[in-house]
Amino acid sequence: MPKVLVLLPPRPDALAAVADAIAEGARSVQYTEVDVRRTPPIGAAGAPAVPDDPEVQRYRFLDSPDRLADYAAVAVGAPGGDGALPPELEALFSHAAQLRRDGLLTDVIGSAFVPASVAGERAWPVLGALARLGMLLVPPESMAPDAVEEAPGAGGVPPLVAARRQGARIAK
């Protein structure tokens, strides 16, 4: 049974709806098991800081970077800000580098997603990090060379529909 991990930042905010749509799309593939998790936040002294927002609490934290090797596919949320990786993802990918050296991520599918209001190109920093871990990349549909504007009513695919298709694609 293939397992898919949809990974969010500590405070998912605008990424939660897209993550849920990716998870829904992955679950549409027969026998696929899907986990939606958050990266542990980094506190002031490097210790995890636990947000108290109930909406944030509905997604459990990823236990350990070593868990990445338990999945056939991993989709990571890219906040879409200035293009830099958030410190939590930097720490996760840094720890996961040992998994790459051990060959445990070689055949894992890696994908990234961004908030529905952000252009798909903002996923590149995360896709680059996944590539450095040795994963096989599946970019978001919005990054395809022939992709059109995704705004509903603009002739494009609504963002959550594209996210469901992305989820199904990485689960196959």
C-alpha positions as CSV (number, residue, x, y, z in Angstrom):
1,M,0.0,0.0,0.0
2,P,1.6,3.3,-1.0
3,K,1.9,6.0,1.6
4,V,1.8,9.7,0.9
5,L,2.9,12.5,3.2
6,V,1.5,16.0,2.8
7,L,3.8,18.2,4.9
8,L,2.8,21.7,6.1
9,P,4.7,24.4,7.9
10,P,4.1,24.9,11.6
11,R,1.3,27.5,10.9
12,P,-0.4,26.2,7.8
13,D,-2.6,29.3,7.2
14,A,-3.2,29.7,3.5
15,L,-1.7,26.2,2.7
16,A,-4.3,24.2,4.7
17,A,-7.0,24.1,2.0
18,V,-4.4,23.2,-0.7
19,A,-2.9,20.4,1.5
20,D,-6.4,19.0,2.2
21,A,-7.1,19.0,-1.6
22,I,-3.8,17.2,-2.3
23,A,-4.6,14.6,0.4
24,E,-8.1,14.1,-1.0
25,G,-6.6,13.6,-4.5
26,A,-4.1,11.1,-3.2
27,R,-6.8,9.2,-1.3
28,S,-8.7,8.8,-4.5
29,V,-6.0,6.4,-5.7
30,Q,-7.0,2.9,-4.6
31,Y,-5.2,1.5,-1.5
32,T,-3.3,4.8,-0.8
33,E,-2.7,5.8,2.8
34,V,-2.3,9.6,3.4
35,D,-0.9,11.5,6.4
36,V,-1.1,15.2,6.7
37,R,1.6,16.6,9.1
38,R,3.3,19.8,10.1
39,T,7.0,20.4,10.4
40,P,7.8,21.1,14.1
41,P,8.4,24.9,14.6
42,I,11.7,26.1,15.9
43,G,11.4,28.0,19.2
44,A,13.8,30.7,20.4
45,A,16.3,28.3,21.8
46,G,15.9,25.7,19.0
47,A,13.2,23.7,20.8
48,P,9.9,23.1,19.2
49,A,7.4,25.8,20.0
50,V,3.8,24.5,20.1
51,P,1.2,26.9,18.5
52,D,-2.0,27.0,20.6
53,D,-4.4,27.8,17.7
54,P,-7.0,25.0,17.5
55,E,-7.1,25.3,13.7
56,V,-3.4,24.6,13.6
57,Q,-3.6,21.8,16.1
58,R,-5.7,19.6,13.8
59,Y,-2.5,18.6,12.0
60,R,-0.1,16.6,14.0
61,F,3.6,17.3,13.9
62,L,6.0,15.0,11.9
63,D,7.7,12.9,14.5
64,S,11.1,12.9,12.9
65,P,12.9,13.7,9.6
66,D,13.6,10.0,9.5
67,R,9.9,9.4,8.8
68,L,10.3,10.8,5.3
69,A,11.8,7.4,4.3
70,D,8.5,5.7,5.3
71,Y,6.6,7.3,2.4
72,A,6.4,6.6,-1.3
73,A,5.6,10.3,-2.0
74,V,6.1,13.5,-0.1
75,A,4.3,16.8,-1.0
76,V,5.7,19.8,0.9
77,G,4.0,23.1,1.4
78,A,6.0,26.2,0.3
79,P,4.7,29.3,2.0
80,G,5.4,31.4,-1.1
81,G,7.0,34.4,0.6
82,D,10.3,35.7,-0.6
83,G,11.5,32.4,-2.1
84,A,13.7,31.4,0.8
85,L,13.0,28.2,2.7
86,P,11.5,28.7,6.2
87,P,13.9,27.7,9.0
88,E,11.7,24.7,9.9
89,L,12.1,23.3,6.4
90,E,15.8,24.1,6.3
91,A,16.2,22.1,9.6
92,L,14.1,19.2,8.3
93,F,16.0,18.9,5.0
94,S,19.3,19.2,6.8
95,H,18.5,16.3,9.0
96,A,17.1,14.3,6.1
97,A,20.4,14.6,4.2
98,Q,21.5,11.4,6.0
99,L,18.6,9.5,4.5
100,R,19.8,10.5,1.1
101,R,23.3,9.4,1.9
102,D,21.9,6.0,3.0
103,G,19.9,5.8,-0.3
104,L,16.5,5.8,1.5
105,L,15.0,8.6,-0.6
106,T,16.1,7.5,-4.0
107,D,12.8,6.4,-5.3
108,V,10.6,8.7,-3.3
109,I,8.4,11.1,-5.2
110,G,8.9,14.7,-4.1
111,S,6.4,17.5,-4.8
112,A,5.7,21.0,-3.6
113,F,2.6,23.1,-3.4
114,V,1.9,26.8,-2.7
115,P,-1.1,28.8,-1.4
116,A,-3.9,29.1,-4.0
117,S,-3.2,32.8,-4.3
118,V,0.5,32.4,-5.1
119,A,2.2,31.6,-8.5
120,G,3.5,28.0,-8.8
121,E,7.0,29.2,-9.4
122,R,7.3,29.9,-5.6
123,A,7.5,26.1,-5.2
124,W,11.1,26.1,-6.7
125,P,13.0,26.5,-3.4
126,V,11.2,23.4,-2.0
127,L,11.5,21.4,-5.2
128,G,15.3,22.2,-5.3
129,A,15.7,21.0,-1.7
130,L,13.7,17.8,-2.5
131,A,15.9,17.2,-5.6
132,R,19.1,17.6,-3.4
133,L,17.6,14.8,-1.2
134,G,17.5,12.6,-4.3
135,M,13.8,12.5,-4.8
136,L,12.0,12.2,-8.1
137,L,10.2,15.5,-8.7
138,V,6.6,16.1,-9.6
139,P,6.0,19.9,-9.9
140,P,2.7,21.5,-9.3
141,E,0.4,21.7,-12.4
142,S,0.6,25.5,-12.3
143,M,4.3,25.2,-13.2
144,A,3.7,23.4,-16.5
145,P,5.0,25.2,-19.6
146,D,1.5,25.4,-21.1
147,A,-0.3,26.3,-17.8
148,V,-2.7,29.1,-18.0
149,E,-3.8,31.5,-15.3
150,E,-5.4,29.4,-12.5
151,A,-7.9,32.0,-11.3
152,P,-11.4,30.6,-11.6
153,G,-13.2,32.3,-14.4
154,A,-10.0,33.2,-16.2
155,G,-10.1,30.0,-18.4
156,G,-7.7,28.1,-16.1
157,V,-8.1,25.2,-13.7
158,P,-9.3,26.2,-10.2
159,P,-6.4,25.9,-7.7
160,L,-8.0,23.2,-5.5
161,V,-8.9,21.1,-8.5
162,A,-5.3,21.3,-9.7
163,A,-4.2,20.3,-6.1
164,R,-6.5,17.3,-6.1
165,R,-5.0,16.2,-9.5
166,Q,-1.5,16.8,-8.1
167,G,-2.3,14.5,-5.1
168,A,-3.6,11.8,-7.4
169,R,-0.6,12.1,-9.6
170,I,2.0,11.6,-6.8
171,A,0.0,8.7,-5.4
172,K,0.0,6.7,-8.6
